[in-house]
Amino acid sequence: MYPVSERFLQALSGSYSPITQATLFRADGIVEQLAIIGGTVTVDRSQQSRRTCSITFADLSLIPRTAAAALATFGARLRISRGVRLGEDRELVSVGVFRVDSISGDIDTGPVTFTGKSLESFIADDRFTAPYRASGTAVGAITALIQRSAPGSAIDSARAVDAPIGPRSYDVEGDPWAAVTEIGTTIGCEVYCDADGVFVVAPLPDIATTTPVWTIAAGHGGAYIQANRGMSTEGVRNGWLVRGENTESNVAPVSALVVDNDPGSPTYWSGPFGRRPGFYTSPTITTTAAATAAGTLKLRASVAPNATADISTLPNPALEPGDVIRVVYPDGTRELHQVHSFPIDLGVGAPMALQTISAKEGA
C-alpha cells in the first residue's frame, strides 16, 4: 500500500472531503497544475499496463489545435493524486503516472478528456527493430530493457533476490515488456510500474505470511459496504513444472516441480482437488534455484484464483494490487484477501469495487 498516515486510514471510514490533483508534465518542459472535474483510474494486476486513466477537465485550451500544442502533448505525462482534507490539513497519495495517449472534447463547451496508460506502455510499444540479446543478471537485464525505452527511469529491486540468467535472444518485432516479464519470472518476481511511476521488481506477496495493510470491517466506523464471495477451479494450477535449457550457456538442462504442499489447502497437490499442473519453459533459467523461484511465483499466482470476492467498500486510493487486506463480515467472519483490481473514482468518492483473489479463513 502507498505509504499513508494512520489518520488517513481512519478518515476513510469517517467524515472527510475528498481532494484530487493533476500535474501535467508537457513534452516542452512546462509543468501545469490542472483542475479535475471527474474521471477514473483503473488498477488491474492482470493487465500489461497496471494503471489506466480517463480524466476530465474543464479547461478547453488543453485541446491541442496547433502543431506546437500537439508537439507539447506527444510524450506528455500526467500524475494523478487523490486524498483527504481534514479541516486545514490535507494528505494526498499518488494513484498513477500516465503517458498521455489521447485528448478530446467539444471545442466550444468541453469537457476535455485525457486517457493514458502507466509507464509500462513505453517499454511495450518500443518493439525490437533488431535482434536483442539479454544476459548477465536478472535485475541488470530488466534495468537495461527499461532504460532502453525510458532512460532515467527509477527502478526499485530492493525486494528481489538477483541471480544470473541464461543468455536470451529476442527477435525483431518482439515485445520488450514480455521480455521484462520473462526475465522477472526467472527470479520469482513480477515487474510493474507503481503509483509513483517507479518500476518495481518484487515477488507477489504470500497471503499466508504477509501482514494485512488495511481492515475492511462491517458495522459502525468500518469501511465495509457489501461483498460477493465465490470459488472456481477455472484456470487454477496447484503445481508447476518449470524447465530451463540454454545451449549457449553450456549448462545441463534444469527443472523443478513446485506444488501446493499444504494439507489444509483446498488445492493441496495430494488432496481431493487432484493434480492440475502447469508448465513453463525459458532459456533464461539455468539453475534449479531459478526454476524453483519461477515455479513459486507461478504457483502463488495460479492457486490464488480458486477463491475470489467482489467487495464494495469505502474508497481507499492508497491500495496496490497484491496488497493483503483483512475483511470482517457482518456475521463476524474474518478473512484475508489479496487485492487484484479496483477503480479509483475521482469524483465525490463513490464506493470502491475491489476484486480480490485468494482468501484465508479465520485470520
Secondary structure, 3 states (H helix, E strand, C coil): CCCCCHHHHHHHCCCCEEEEEEEEECCCCCEEEECEEEEEEEEECCCCCCEEEEEEECCHHHCCCCHHHHHHHCCCEEEEEEEEEECCEEEEEEEEEEEEEEEEECCCCCCEEEEEEECHHHHHHCCCCCCEEECCEHHHHHHHHHHHHCCCCCEECCCCCCCECCCEEECCCCCHHHHHHHHHHHCCCEEEECCCCCEEEECCCCCCCCCCCEEEECCCCCCEEEEEEEECCCCCCCEEEEEECCHHHCCCCEEEEEECCCCCCCCCCCCCCCCCEEEEECCCCCCHHHHHHHHHHHHHHHHHHHEEEEEEECCCCCCCCCCEEEEECCCCCEEEEEEEEEEEECCCCCCEEEEEEEEEECC
